[in-house]
Amino acid sequence: MDQSTSVTELNGVPMTNTPHLLAEDRPEFERILDEALRDGSIVESLRAPGPHLNSEQLRTKTLLAADTVAAAAASEYEHYTGLRANLRQSDDSSVSAGGLSTRLHSEDGAGFFPVLTVLTPILAWAAAAVLLLIGYSLRATDPELALGKAVVTAGWISIAVGIAALSVGIIGLLLTALRDGSAMPYGQDRQLSDDVAEARLAWHTALRDRAILPYLHGNLDSEPALSPQPATRPTPPDLLSPGYSTASYSSPGFTSPGVEGLTDQEGRQPRAAEFSSPGYSPPGFTNPDEG
């Protein structure tokens, strides 16, 4: 037998073993499992009298065997994951091309014409203000002076040029916005996206009808799955159990000082206290008559 196509059994039926479910698809498997547990046939079987697994035990056992259960919908899953990979590759290529195109457009757009459309109105209106100020000043001095009339006319022409340049810039911005808005965003292949959505729905249907529901029905009367047991901690000894003895403690040995509370110079051997009473002698008095 070819190593790439090993065989496994699901409810006694041999079938091709597919690669494990991807981590991103396991939440979908769990969601479809919850829907299958709410199916009418499963609910009726769970309510039937007799020894059988409950809903939570069935759910745990199916999740632990997710790769084996999902093998019944192998062809739909392979088709779905293949289309999804193609869509992601197409999106990545389109985003890369779009980034390059945007960069080239930005480099080309920063040319003479855009700068001219921005600077022309500003320069034209600044020149118009200066020309009109000078022209009307000259006309105020001498109304018949031809130079004054020419300067005023030049000022009004500058205003018109600025308005025309501003209008051209606004029209260019509108055309650019309309062009960008009508273009399809990068990375969106409508047909391929529809194919991926259809393949995903087909996998969900096959996973529910051909994989999960038969597995649930086939394992109602089976043994429950053994969940991993947590590591046990050592229990403390029972103080009330027979044969248990508490630890013995003894107080440190102390020796009291000697009878009189004194020791020798080294502080080890008690010795008797020695006292000597002070000597007193009565004062000598003489009779004053004898004196």
Disulfide bonds with the S-S distance in Angstrom:
none
